Amino acid sequence: MNLYAMRRANGDWYALDDRGSLRVPVFRSSRDAQVARSRDSGMECFRAVALDEGAFLNLTTTSEGSAKFWLVENPLIKLSRGRELDSAQLALLMLNGNTIAAKTR
């Protein structure tokens, strides 16, 4: 299963403030990512990038490996309404493509 996150040309990833820590929104398709981008002016310099092994390693080795993620099921609602994921849960989702049980805010 391909998942996507938003990245700038300089390599920065788009992340949201989640009570003082950063969370990267992850989308199930590049189309979903582009829909979310069209609704959030803060994402205008970012483009959808497939989360391959290299992107995953880049994301999970920043911030001392404490990266956290949102799985955005519906790009038309507030991004912080996604499913909370840690890097291990994201890795499992990338490997098997199954929906995992995660707490929804």
Sine and cosine of phi, psi and omega as CSV:
sin_phi,cos_phi,sin_psi,cos_psi,sin_omega,cos_omega
0.00,0.00,0.74,-0.67,0.09,-1.00
-1.00,0.03,0.74,-0.67,0.14,-0.99
-0.87,-0.49,0.39,-0.92,-0.09,-1.00
-0.74,-0.68,0.54,-0.84,0.15,-0.99
-0.75,-0.67,0.19,-0.98,-0.05,-1.00
-0.98,-0.18,0.76,-0.65,-0.06,-1.00
-0.68,-0.73,0.61,-0.79,0.07,-1.00
-1.00,0.06,0.28,-0.96,0.01,-1.00
-0.87,0.49,-0.49,0.87,-0.01,-1.00
-0.99,0.16,0.00,1.00,0.06,-1.00
0.99,-0.16,-0.14,0.99,0.03,-1.00
-0.93,0.36,0.63,-0.78,0.06,-1.00
-0.99,-0.14,0.57,-0.82,0.08,-1.00
-0.97,0.24,0.76,-0.65,0.02,-1.00
-0.62,-0.78,0.46,-0.89,0.03,-1.00
-0.96,-0.29,0.52,-0.85,0.09,-1.00
-0.98,0.22,0.84,-0.55,0.03,-1.00
-0.86,-0.51,1.00,0.07,0.00,-1.00
0.81,0.59,0.71,0.70,0.06,-1.00
0.99,-0.10,-0.21,0.98,0.09,-1.00
-0.90,-0.43,0.24,-0.97,-0.06,-1.00
-0.98,-0.21,0.61,-0.79,0.04,-1.00
-0.75,-0.66,0.75,-0.66,-0.01,-1.00
-1.00,-0.07,0.85,-0.52,0.09,-1.00
-0.94,0.35,0.70,-0.71,0.02,-1.00
-0.85,-0.53,0.69,-0.72,-0.10,-1.00
-0.88,-0.48,0.46,-0.89,0.01,-1.00
-0.99,0.17,-0.26,0.97,0.04,-1.00
-0.49,-0.87,0.36,-0.93,0.05,-1.00
-0.92,0.38,-0.50,0.87,0.05,-1.00
-0.90,0.44,-0.71,0.71,0.06,-1.00
-0.86,0.51,-0.66,0.75,0.02,-1.00
-0.89,0.46,-0.65,0.76,0.00,-1.00
-0.94,0.35,-0.58,0.82,0.07,-1.00
-0.89,0.46,-0.73,0.68,0.03,-1.00
-0.88,0.48,-0.65,0.76,0.01,-1.00
-0.87,0.50,-0.65,0.76,-0.03,-1.00
-0.92,0.39,-0.34,0.94,-0.03,-1.00
-0.99,-0.15,-0.12,0.99,-0.07,-1.00
-0.75,-0.66,0.94,-0.33,-0.05,-1.00
-0.89,0.45,-0.38,0.93,0.03,-1.00
-0.93,0.36,-0.23,0.97,-0.02,-1.00
-0.99,-0.17,0.06,1.00,-0.15,-0.99
-0.87,0.49,-0.46,0.89,0.00,-1.00
-1.00,-0.03,0.10,1.00,-0.06,-1.00
-0.95,-0.32,0.43,-0.90,0.08,-1.00
-0.74,-0.67,0.39,-0.92,-0.02,-1.00
-0.94,0.33,0.74,-0.67,0.01,-1.00
-0.77,-0.64,0.76,-0.65,0.05,-1.00
-0.91,0.42,0.68,-0.74,0.04,-1.00
-1.00,0.09,1.00,-0.06,0.10,-0.99
-1.00,-0.10,-0.11,-0.99,-0.05,-1.00
-0.87,0.50,-0.67,0.74,-0.01,-1.00
-0.90,0.43,-0.69,0.73,0.02,-1.00
-0.91,0.42,-0.66,0.75,0.02,-1.00
-0.87,0.49,-0.72,0.70,0.01,-1.00
-0.89,0.45,-0.65,0.76,0.03,-1.00
-0.88,0.48,-0.71,0.70,-0.01,-1.00
-0.92,0.39,-0.65,0.76,-0.12,-0.99
-1.00,0.05,-0.09,1.00,0.05,-1.00
-0.97,-0.24,-0.04,1.00,0.09,-1.00
-0.99,0.11,0.35,-0.94,0.02,-1.00
0.80,0.60,0.70,0.72,0.02,-1.00
0.82,0.58,0.55,0.83,0.06,-1.00
0.97,0.25,0.24,0.97,-0.05,-1.00
-0.99,-0.13,0.35,0.94,-0.03,-1.00
-0.86,0.51,0.63,-0.78,0.05,-1.00
-0.79,-0.61,0.35,-0.94,-0.16,-0.99
-0.67,-0.74,0.36,-0.93,0.18,-0.98
-0.89,-0.45,0.80,-0.60,0.19,-0.98
-1.00,0.02,0.94,-0.34,-0.07,-1.00
-1.00,0.03,0.95,-0.30,0.00,-1.00
-0.98,0.17,-0.55,0.84,-0.05,-1.00
-0.75,-0.67,0.96,-0.28,-0.07,-1.00
-0.95,0.31,-0.08,1.00,0.00,-1.00
-1.00,0.02,-0.16,0.99,0.04,-1.00
-0.95,-0.30,0.11,-0.99,-0.01,-1.00
-0.82,0.58,0.76,-0.65,-0.08,-1.00
-0.85,0.52,-0.53,0.85,-0.03,-1.00
-0.96,0.28,0.05,1.00,0.07,-1.00
-1.00,-0.03,0.21,0.98,0.00,-1.00
-0.98,0.19,-0.01,-1.00,0.05,-1.00
-0.99,0.11,0.77,-0.64,0.02,-1.00
-0.95,0.32,0.72,-0.69,0.05,-1.00
-0.71,-0.70,0.59,-0.81,0.22,-0.98
-0.99,-0.17,0.02,-1.00,-0.09,-1.00
-0.90,0.43,-0.55,0.83,0.02,-1.00
-0.92,0.39,-0.66,0.75,0.03,-1.00
-0.91,0.41,-0.64,0.77,0.04,-1.00
-0.90,0.44,-0.66,0.75,0.02,-1.00
-0.87,0.49,-0.69,0.73,0.04,-1.00
-0.89,0.46,-0.68,0.74,0.02,-1.00
-0.89,0.46,-0.66,0.75,0.02,-1.00
-0.91,0.41,-0.59,0.80,-0.04,-1.00
-0.96,0.29,-0.72,0.70,-0.12,-0.99
-0.93,-0.37,-0.18,0.98,0.08,-1.00
0.95,0.31,0.08,1.00,0.00,-1.00
-0.99,0.12,0.49,-0.87,0.12,-0.99
-0.95,0.31,0.76,-0.65,-0.01,-1.00
-0.97,-0.22,0.39,-0.92,0.06,-1.00
-0.98,0.22,0.87,-0.50,0.04,-1.00
-0.59,-0.81,0.53,-0.85,-0.02,-1.00
-0.92,0.40,0.79,-0.62,0.08,-1.00
-0.99,-0.13,0.71,-0.70,0.02,-1.00
-0.97,0.26,0.00,0.00,0.00,0.00
